[in-house]
Amino acid sequence: MKVVDITDSIQIKEKHELESLFKSYERTSGLVCKGLTCLELTELDEIKQKYDLDSQSFLIIYHFHNLDSEERFHIGVSLLYGQTMQSYSYIWPSLHYFENEIFDLYGIKFYRYERIQKEILDKDGPSFMEKAAEITQKSAQRQEEFEEGIDIVETNLFEYGIQSQRAAFKMAVHGKKVVGLRAQTESLFLGLEKIFEQIHLGHIQKYISHSNSAAFIPYQLLWAETLEYSQGFEANFYERSKRMLIYEFSKIMENIRSLSLTFKVLNEVDPHLKCREFLNKLKLIMLEFEQTRPHPQFVGPCHNSVMPEGWKRKCSSLVKSFVNDFEKLKTSVTRLYRVLDFSHIRSTRMNALKSGYTGLPLRSFGVSYDLRKNDQFYLYNELELKTPLGINGTSYDRILIRMEEVKESFSNIIRLIESFPIPAQMEEFSEIRGLDSDKILFSYTESGSGEINFLSAFRKGSERLNRLHIMGPTKRTLKIYEESYHTSDLDLMITDWVSLGMNMEEVTK
């Protein structure tokens, strides 16, 4: 869990400068675009003054991470009401759904070609309409030739007995082959981020788990760290040890859940049932924490608290009881070479980076980057961590990596509990208050499906956020996922979805 104050470090560029700048980034090795945020500047007076944006309405911020230099940086461009933007999702497909989100929330349209923007802004109606008609006619001709033998079908993961991922797809199918795929991203929900703008800072912790109800612990921990940073609160040694233990516990749960679902889709009954058995036992021990429906509260921001009595002992006994059974399971699974034929997404390192893969999915392509090791937090500097890697980014790679990471988390939990500190004096923190200046914080951590990023914009004197933008791994990789199955089997599509750990709640939040 890392939190960085980027209030003074956003690199502001002119709109016309972005294309040449981003094309130079396209050739930069090791660069990942983590997401795209839009801030409405109406109430952020100090931010406008700091960057000389007094006449501007919006600030759009691109978030980059260079894995080679381990540098994170942020590029900003300001817009007036009614202005459009050029889309750079042709360089980084990870931007596609963030651009769509900005259009839905703020009405800012992203266009693939700058020349189309100029024609629209110059109101060159006939010229634009003539070109649009020509494109439509050619598209219709191609579609006529293509449609013979093509069926449009809808499916969702419920049909595979998977109820936790909340994903539905509309597909163009030829026989058993998928020739076109779109995820259904519409939601009737008002939106978590809109709720966060309307409630007190101290109440956000109650709702943050809804960002991904199947893997909510990293979201709880990351928001706690973000709020504490803004309030100047520093957790004591016992609290940091507790949060590290909970984080490793969450990694076990996420990895075993993904393994269970993957085995279910592959019709590997025994491994699936064994993983479900592990998962049910983990859920039972999790319920000993404070119950705030529908999710337990593992951490309370801005105060140090003692774990439930006997929880460490029960957790240690449970993990030790898993070790032998899990080793047998791993031995049986490594013989599933047929999964290699049932895996599809293969790419070079550069393509995997541009597509927005982070965390474990990125490591399945052979890229060695783990936040716990490369950008240490909590007490990870005291542990020697291994980084299991894949080769081709296949479901088989991810199965093996998840099994290795579960074994490592078992070891980490046992070592951590054996040297767990005695609770120091637990002091409640004072009331959470608004800040004395505008502030923009960028927070990040890693879940079982990739990196989670928060951009939190605090406005001076307010006890409510101007914006909490949540950038989850599914929204980052959904576009490349949709584009990867034009010649693939339907069952393969579902296998990759669950092995990647994707969840549509991160898109429709």
C-alpha positions as CSV (number, residue, x, y, z in Angstrom):
1,M,0.0,0.0,0.0
2,K,1.6,3.2,-1.1
3,V,0.3,6.8,-1.1
4,V,2.0,9.7,-2.9
5,D,1.1,13.4,-2.9
6,I,1.1,14.4,-6.5
7,T,-0.5,17.9,-6.0
8,D,2.7,19.6,-7.1
9,S,4.1,17.0,-9.5
10,I,1.5,16.8,-12.3
11,Q,3.2,17.7,-15.6
12,I,0.7,20.0,-17.4
13,K,0.9,19.8,-21.3
14,E,-1.0,21.6,-24.0
15,K,-3.5,19.4,-25.9
16,H,-1.7,19.7,-29.2
17,E,1.6,18.4,-27.5
18,L,0.2,15.1,-26.4
19,E,0.3,13.2,-29.7
20,S,4.1,13.6,-30.3
21,L,4.8,13.1,-26.6
22,F,2.7,9.9,-26.4
23,K,4.2,8.5,-29.6
24,S,7.6,8.9,-28.0
25,Y,6.3,7.0,-25.0
26,E,5.1,4.3,-27.3
27,R,8.7,3.4,-28.0
28,T,9.6,3.4,-24.3
29,S,10.4,0.0,-22.9
30,G,8.7,-1.0,-19.7
31,L,6.0,1.7,-19.8
32,V,2.5,1.0,-18.5
33,C,-0.4,3.4,-18.7
34,K,-2.3,2.7,-15.5
35,G,-5.4,4.8,-16.2
36,L,-7.0,8.1,-16.9
37,T,-8.8,10.5,-14.5
38,C,-10.9,13.6,-15.1
39,L,-11.2,16.3,-12.4
40,E,-13.8,19.0,-12.5
41,L,-12.0,22.2,-11.5
42,T,-15.0,24.2,-10.3
43,E,-14.2,23.8,-6.6
44,L,-10.5,23.2,-6.8
45,D,-9.4,26.9,-6.7
46,E,-5.9,26.3,-5.4
47,I,-5.2,23.6,-8.0
48,K,-6.3,26.1,-10.7
49,Q,-4.1,28.8,-9.3
50,K,-1.1,26.4,-8.9
51,Y,-1.2,25.4,-12.6
52,D,-2.5,28.6,-14.0
53,L,-5.8,27.0,-15.1
54,D,-8.2,29.8,-13.9
55,S,-10.3,29.8,-17.1
56,Q,-10.3,26.0,-17.5
57,S,-13.1,23.6,-16.6
58,F,-11.5,20.1,-16.5
59,L,-8.1,18.6,-15.8
60,I,-7.5,15.2,-17.5
61,I,-4.6,13.2,-15.9
62,Y,-2.8,10.2,-17.5
63,H,-1.1,7.9,-15.0
64,F,2.1,6.2,-16.2
65,H,4.5,3.8,-14.6
66,N,7.9,2.9,-16.0
67,L,8.8,-0.5,-14.7
68,D,12.4,-0.3,-15.8
69,S,13.2,2.9,-13.9
70,E,10.5,2.3,-11.3
71,E,9.2,5.8,-11.9
72,R,5.6,6.9,-11.7
73,F,4.5,10.1,-13.3
74,H,1.4,11.9,-14.3
75,I,0.6,14.0,-17.4
76,G,-2.2,16.5,-17.2
77,V,-4.1,18.5,-19.9
78,S,-6.8,21.1,-19.3
79,L,-10.1,21.5,-21.2
80,L,-12.9,23.9,-21.5
81,Y,-16.6,22.9,-21.5
82,G,-17.4,21.5,-24.9
83,Q,-13.9,20.6,-25.9
84,T,-13.1,17.1,-27.2
85,M,-10.0,15.0,-26.8
86,Q,-7.9,12.7,-29.0
87,S,-8.1,9.1,-28.0
88,Y,-4.8,7.3,-27.3
89,S,-6.3,3.9,-26.8
90,Y,-4.7,2.9,-30.1
91,I,-1.4,3.1,-28.3
92,W,-2.7,1.8,-24.9
93,P,-5.9,-0.3,-25.1
94,S,-6.0,0.1,-21.3
95,L,-7.4,3.6,-21.8
96,H,-10.5,2.6,-23.8
97,Y,-12.9,2.2,-20.9
98,F,-11.5,5.1,-18.9
99,E,-12.2,7.3,-21.9
100,N,-15.8,5.9,-22.1
101,E,-16.2,6.6,-18.4
102,I,-15.2,10.3,-18.8
103,F,-17.6,10.7,-21.6
104,D,-20.4,9.2,-19.5
105,L,-19.6,11.4,-16.4
106,Y,-18.5,14.7,-18.0
107,G,-19.6,14.6,-21.7
108,I,-16.0,14.8,-23.0
109,K,-15.8,12.9,-26.3
110,F,-12.6,11.1,-27.3
111,Y,-11.9,10.8,-31.0
112,R,-9.4,8.5,-32.6
113,Y,-8.3,11.0,-35.2
114,E,-7.4,14.6,-34.5
115,R,-8.6,15.7,-38.0
116,I,-12.2,14.6,-37.1
117,Q,-12.1,16.7,-34.0
118,K,-11.0,19.8,-35.9
119,E,-13.8,19.3,-38.5
120,I,-16.4,19.1,-35.8
121,L,-15.1,22.1,-33.9
122,D,-14.9,24.1,-37.1
123,K,-18.5,23.1,-37.8
124,D,-17.5,21.9,-41.2
125,G,-20.8,19.9,-41.4
126,P,-21.0,18.9,-45.1
127,S,-17.4,17.8,-45.3
128,F,-17.7,15.7,-42.1
129,M,-21.1,14.2,-43.1
130,E,-19.9,13.2,-46.6
131,K,-17.0,11.4,-45.1
132,A,-19.2,9.7,-42.5
133,A,-21.6,8.6,-45.2
134,E,-18.8,7.1,-47.2
135,I,-17.4,5.2,-44.2
136,T,-20.9,3.9,-43.3
137,Q,-21.5,2.7,-46.9
138,K,-18.2,0.8,-47.0
139,S,-18.9,-0.7,-43.5
140,A,-22.4,-1.9,-44.6
141,Q,-20.9,-3.6,-47.7
142,R,-18.3,-5.4,-45.6
143,Q,-21.0,-6.4,-43.0
144,E,-23.2,-7.9,-45.8
145,E,-20.4,-10.1,-47.0
146,F,-19.5,-11.1,-43.5
147,E,-22.9,-11.8,-41.9
148,E,-23.7,-15.1,-43.7
149,G,-23.5,-17.9,-41.1
150,I,-22.9,-15.5,-38.2
151,D,-25.2,-15.6,-35.1
152,I,-25.5,-13.0,-32.4
153,V,-25.7,-14.7,-29.0
154,E,-25.6,-13.5,-25.4
155,T,-24.0,-15.5,-22.5
156,N,-22.9,-14.9,-19.0
157,L,-20.8,-16.6,-16.4
158,F,-23.9,-17.9,-14.6
159,E,-24.2,-20.5,-17.4
160,Y,-20.9,-21.9,-16.3
161,G,-22.0,-22.0,-12.6
162,I,-19.9,-18.9,-11.8
163,Q,-21.9,-16.5,-9.7
164,S,-19.3,-14.1,-8.2
165,Q,-17.8,-12.5,-11.4
166,R,-21.0,-10.7,-12.6
167,A,-20.0,-10.7,-16.3
168,A,-22.2,-10.9,-19.4
169,F,-21.2,-10.8,-23.0
170,K,-22.7,-10.3,-26.4
171,M,-21.0,-12.2,-29.2
172,A,-20.9,-12.8,-32.9
173,V,-20.5,-16.5,-33.3
174,H,-19.6,-18.7,-36.3
175,G,-20.1,-22.3,-35.3
176,K,-18.2,-22.6,-32.0
177,K,-15.8,-19.7,-32.8
178,V,-16.2,-16.2,-31.4
179,V,-15.7,-13.7,-34.2
180,G,-16.7,-10.6,-32.2
181,L,-17.1,-9.9,-28.5
182,R,-18.3,-7.1,-26.3
183,A,-18.8,-7.1,-22.6
184,Q,-22.1,-5.6,-21.3
185,T,-21.0,-2.7,-19.1
186,E,-24.3,-1.0,-18.6
187,S,-25.4,-0.5,-15.0
188,L,-28.5,0.9,-13.3
189,F,-26.4,1.7,-10.2
190,L,-25.9,5.3,-9.4
191,G,-22.2,4.7,-9.0
192,L,-19.9,4.4,-6.0
193,E,-17.8,7.4,-6.9
194,K,-20.8,9.6,-6.9
195,I,-21.8,8.4,-3.5
196,F,-18.2,9.1,-2.2
197,E,-18.5,12.7,-3.3
198,Q,-21.7,13.1,-1.1
199,I,-20.7,11.5,2.2
200,H,-18.2,12.3,5.0
201,L,-14.6,11.2,4.5
202,G,-14.9,8.9,7.5
203,H,-17.9,7.0,6.1
204,I,-16.3,5.9,2.8
205,Q,-14.7,2.9,4.5
206,K,-18.2,1.4,4.8
207,Y,-18.8,1.4,1.1
208,I,-15.4,0.9,-0.5
209,S,-15.7,-2.9,-0.4
210,H,-18.4,-2.7,-3.1
211,S,-15.7,-1.8,-5.7
212,N,-15.1,-5.6,-5.9
213,S,-17.2,-7.7,-3.5
214,A,-15.3,-10.8,-4.4
215,A,-11.8,-9.3,-3.5
216,F,-12.6,-6.4,-1.3
217,I,-9.8,-6.5,1.3
218,P,-7.1,-4.6,-0.8
219,Y,-9.7,-1.9,-1.4
220,Q,-10.3,-1.5,2.4
221,L,-6.6,-1.4,3.2
222,L,-5.8,1.0,0.4
223,W,-8.5,3.5,1.3
224,A,-7.5,3.3,5.0
225,E,-3.9,4.2,4.1
226,T,-5.0,7.0,1.8
227,L,-7.2,8.7,4.4
228,E,-4.5,8.3,7.1
229,Y,-2.0,9.9,4.8
230,S,-4.3,12.9,4.3
231,Q,-4.8,13.2,8.1
232,G,-1.2,12.9,9.0
233,F,-1.9,9.6,10.9
234,E,0.8,7.0,11.1
235,A,-0.1,3.4,12.1
236,N,2.0,1.9,14.8
237,F,4.2,-1.3,14.4
238,Y,1.4,-3.6,15.7
239,E,-1.1,-2.1,13.3
240,R,1.2,-2.4,10.3
241,S,1.9,-6.1,11.2
242,K,-1.8,-6.7,11.5
243,R,-2.5,-5.2,8.1
244,M,0.3,-7.1,6.5
245,L,-1.1,-10.4,7.9
246,I,-4.6,-9.5,6.6
247,Y,-3.1,-8.6,3.2
248,E,-1.4,-12.0,2.9
249,F,-4.6,-13.6,4.0
250,S,-6.5,-11.8,1.2
251,K,-3.9,-12.9,-1.4
252,I,-4.5,-16.6,-0.4
253,M,-8.3,-16.1,-0.7
254,E,-8.1,-14.4,-4.1
255,N,-5.7,-16.9,-5.6
256,I,-7.6,-19.9,-4.3
257,R,-10.9,-18.5,-5.5
258,S,-9.4,-17.9,-9.0
259,L,-8.0,-21.5,-9.0
260,S,-11.3,-22.9,-7.9
261,L,-13.2,-21.2,-10.7
262,T,-10.6,-22.1,-13.3
263,F,-10.8,-25.8,-12.4
264,K,-14.6,-25.6,-12.5
265,V,-14.5,-24.3,-16.1
266,L,-11.9,-26.9,-17.1
267,N,-14.2,-29.6,-15.5
268,E,-11.4,-30.7,-13.2
269,V,-13.8,-31.7,-10.4
270,D,-11.4,-32.8,-7.6
271,P,-9.1,-29.8,-7.7
272,H,-12.2,-27.5,-7.9
273,L,-13.8,-29.2,-4.8
274,K,-10.5,-29.1,-2.8
275,C,-10.1,-25.4,-3.5
276,R,-13.7,-24.8,-2.5
277,E,-13.0,-26.6,0.8
278,F,-10.0,-24.4,1.4
279,L,-12.0,-21.2,0.5
280,N,-14.9,-22.1,2.8
281,K,-12.6,-22.6,5.8
282,L,-10.9,-19.2,5.1
283,K,-14.3,-17.5,4.9
284,L,-15.3,-18.9,8.3
285,I,-12.3,-17.5,10.0
286,M,-12.7,-14.2,8.2
287,L,-16.2,-13.8,9.9
288,E,-14.6,-13.2,13.3
289,F,-13.8,-9.6,12.3
290,E,-16.3,-6.8,12.8
291,Q,-19.4,-7.6,10.8
292,T,-20.6,-4.7,8.6
293,R,-22.9,-6.2,6.0
294,P,-22.3,-7.4,3.5
295,H,-18.5,-7.3,4.1
296,P,-16.4,-7.7,7.3
297,Q,-14.4,-4.6,8.3
298,F,-10.8,-5.7,8.6
299,V,-9.4,-2.2,9.3
300,G,-10.6,1.1,10.6
301,P,-8.8,4.2,9.2
302,C,-7.0,6.5,11.6
303,H,-6.8,4.3,14.6
304,N,-4.8,1.3,15.9
305,S,-6.9,-1.8,16.9
306,V,-6.3,-5.2,18.4
307,M,-7.1,-8.3,16.3
308,P,-10.0,-10.6,17.5
309,E,-8.9,-12.8,20.4
310,G,-7.3,-16.1,19.2
311,W,-7.5,-15.1,15.5
312,K,-3.8,-15.4,14.9
313,R,-3.6,-18.9,16.5
314,K,-6.6,-20.1,14.4
315,C,-5.2,-18.6,11.2
316,S,-1.8,-20.2,11.8
317,S,-3.4,-23.6,12.5
318,L,-5.6,-23.4,9.5
319,V,-2.7,-22.4,7.1
320,K,-0.5,-25.2,8.5
321,S,-3.3,-27.7,7.9
322,F,-3.5,-26.6,4.3
323,V,0.2,-27.1,3.4
324,N,0.3,-30.8,2.7
325,D,-3.0,-31.0,0.9
326,F,-2.1,-28.0,-1.3
327,E,1.2,-29.6,-2.2
328,K,-0.6,-32.7,-3.4
329,L,-3.0,-30.6,-5.4
330,K,-0.2,-28.7,-7.0
331,T,1.5,-32.0,-8.0
332,S,-1.7,-33.2,-9.7
333,V,-2.3,-29.9,-11.5
334,T,1.1,-29.7,-13.1
335,R,0.1,-32.7,-15.2
336,L,-2.7,-30.7,-16.9
337,Y,-0.7,-30.0,-20.0
338,R,-3.9,-30.0,-22.0
339,V,-4.5,-26.5,-20.4
340,L,-1.8,-25.3,-22.7
341,D,-4.0,-26.1,-25.7
342,F,-6.9,-24.4,-23.9
343,S,-5.0,-21.1,-23.4
344,H,-5.0,-18.2,-25.8
345,I,-3.7,-14.9,-24.8
346,R,0.0,-14.9,-25.9
347,S,2.0,-11.7,-26.3
348,T,5.4,-10.1,-26.1
349,R,6.4,-8.1,-23.1
350,M,5.7,-4.8,-24.8
351,N,2.2,-5.9,-25.9
352,A,1.4,-7.1,-22.4
353,L,2.5,-3.7,-21.0
354,K,0.5,-1.7,-23.5
355,S,-2.5,-3.8,-22.9
356,G,-2.5,-2.7,-19.2
357,Y,-1.6,-6.0,-17.6
358,T,-0.2,-5.5,-14.1
359,G,0.5,-7.7,-11.0
360,L,0.1,-11.4,-11.4
361,P,-1.3,-11.4,-15.0
362,L,1.8,-9.4,-16.1
363,R,4.1,-11.8,-14.3
364,S,2.4,-14.6,-16.3
365,F,4.1,-13.0,-19.4
366,G,7.5,-13.3,-17.7
367,V,7.7,-9.7,-16.4
368,S,9.3,-9.7,-13.0
369,Y,7.5,-7.0,-11.0
370,D,5.8,-7.4,-7.6
371,L,4.9,-4.4,-5.5
372,R,5.8,-6.2,-2.3
373,K,9.3,-6.6,-3.6
374,N,9.9,-3.7,-6.0
375,D,8.1,-1.0,-4.1
376,Q,8.0,-2.3,-0.5
377,F,5.4,-1.4,2.1
378,Y,4.4,-2.6,5.5
379,L,7.2,-5.0,6.7
380,Y,8.1,-6.6,3.4
381,N,11.6,-5.3,3.6
382,E,12.1,-8.0,6.3
383,L,11.1,-10.9,4.1
384,E,12.8,-12.6,1.2
385,L,10.2,-12.9,-1.5
386,K,10.2,-15.1,-4.6
387,T,8.6,-13.9,-7.8
388,P,7.3,-16.9,-9.8
389,L,7.0,-16.1,-13.5
390,G,5.2,-17.5,-16.5
391,I,6.3,-17.4,-20.2
392,N,3.4,-16.8,-22.6
393,G,0.7,-15.3,-20.4
394,T,-1.6,-18.3,-20.7
395,S,-4.1,-19.7,-18.3
396,Y,-1.7,-22.5,-17.5
397,D,1.0,-20.0,-16.6
398,R,-1.5,-18.2,-14.3
399,I,-2.6,-21.5,-12.6
400,L,1.0,-22.4,-11.7
401,I,1.9,-18.8,-10.6
402,R,-1.2,-18.7,-8.3
403,M,-0.3,-22.0,-6.7
404,E,3.3,-20.8,-6.1
405,E,2.0,-17.5,-4.6
406,V,-0.4,-19.4,-2.3
407,K,2.5,-21.5,-1.0
408,E,4.6,-18.4,-0.4
409,S,1.7,-16.6,1.4
410,F,1.3,-19.7,3.7
411,S,5.0,-19.3,4.6
412,N,4.7,-15.5,5.0
413,I,1.7,-15.8,7.4
414,I,3.4,-18.5,9.5
415,R,6.6,-16.4,9.8
416,L,4.7,-13.2,10.5
417,I,2.6,-14.8,13.3
418,E,5.6,-16.4,14.9
419,S,7.2,-13.0,15.4
420,F,4.0,-10.9,15.9
421,P,4.5,-8.0,18.2
422,I,2.6,-7.5,21.5
423,P,-0.1,-4.8,21.2
424,A,1.1,-1.4,22.2
425,Q,-1.2,1.2,23.7
426,M,-4.1,1.6,21.3
427,E,-4.9,5.3,20.9
428,E,-8.0,6.5,19.1
429,F,-7.3,9.2,16.6
430,S,-9.0,12.6,16.7
431,E,-12.0,13.3,14.5
432,I,-11.4,13.2,10.7
433,R,-11.4,16.7,9.4
434,G,-11.1,18.6,6.1
435,L,-7.7,19.6,4.9
436,D,-6.3,23.1,5.0
437,S,-5.5,23.1,1.3
438,D,-6.4,21.4,-2.0
439,K,-4.6,18.1,-2.3
440,I,-4.4,15.3,-4.9
441,L,-3.2,11.9,-3.7
442,F,-2.3,8.9,-5.8
443,S,-2.5,5.5,-4.0
444,Y,-1.7,2.0,-5.3
445,T,-1.6,-1.6,-4.2
446,E,-1.9,-5.0,-5.8
447,S,-4.7,-7.5,-5.8
448,G,-4.9,-11.0,-7.2
449,S,-5.9,-9.7,-10.6
450,G,-3.5,-6.7,-10.9
451,E,-2.8,-3.2,-9.6
452,I,-5.5,-1.1,-7.9
453,N,-5.1,2.7,-8.1
454,F,-6.9,5.5,-6.4
455,L,-6.8,9.2,-7.3
456,S,-8.2,11.2,-4.4
457,A,-8.9,14.9,-4.8
458,F,-9.5,16.8,-1.5
459,R,-10.8,20.3,-1.6
460,K,-9.8,22.9,1.0
461,G,-11.8,22.9,4.2
462,S,-14.3,20.3,3.1
463,E,-15.0,17.0,4.8
464,R,-16.1,15.5,1.5
465,L,-14.0,14.5,-1.4
466,N,-14.0,16.3,-4.7
467,R,-13.3,13.0,-6.4
468,L,-12.2,9.5,-5.6
469,H,-11.4,7.8,-8.8
470,I,-11.0,4.0,-8.5
471,M,-8.9,2.4,-11.3
472,G,-9.2,-1.4,-11.0
473,P,-7.4,-4.0,-13.1
474,T,-10.6,-5.2,-14.9
475,K,-11.4,-1.8,-16.4
476,R,-7.7,-1.5,-17.5
477,T,-7.6,-4.9,-19.4
478,L,-11.2,-5.3,-20.5
479,K,-10.6,-3.9,-24.0
480,I,-7.7,-6.1,-24.9
481,Y,-9.7,-9.0,-23.5
482,E,-12.6,-8.2,-25.9
483,E,-10.2,-8.0,-28.9
484,S,-8.4,-11.3,-28.1
485,Y,-11.1,-13.8,-29.1
486,H,-11.9,-13.3,-32.8
487,T,-10.8,-16.8,-33.6
488,S,-11.2,-18.5,-30.3
489,D,-13.4,-21.1,-28.6
490,L,-16.1,-19.8,-26.2
491,D,-15.0,-22.0,-23.3
492,L,-11.5,-20.6,-23.7
493,M,-12.8,-17.1,-23.3
494,I,-14.3,-18.0,-19.9
495,T,-11.2,-19.9,-18.8
496,D,-9.1,-16.8,-19.4
497,W,-11.6,-14.5,-17.6
498,V,-11.5,-16.5,-14.4
499,S,-7.8,-17.2,-14.5
500,L,-7.1,-13.5,-14.9
501,G,-9.4,-12.8,-11.9
502,M,-11.5,-10.3,-13.7
503,N,-14.7,-8.9,-12.2
504,M,-17.2,-6.6,-13.9
505,E,-17.9,-4.8,-10.6
506,E,-14.7,-2.9,-11.2
507,V,-16.1,-1.6,-14.5
508,T,-19.7,-0.9,-13.6
509,K,-18.9,0.4,-10.0
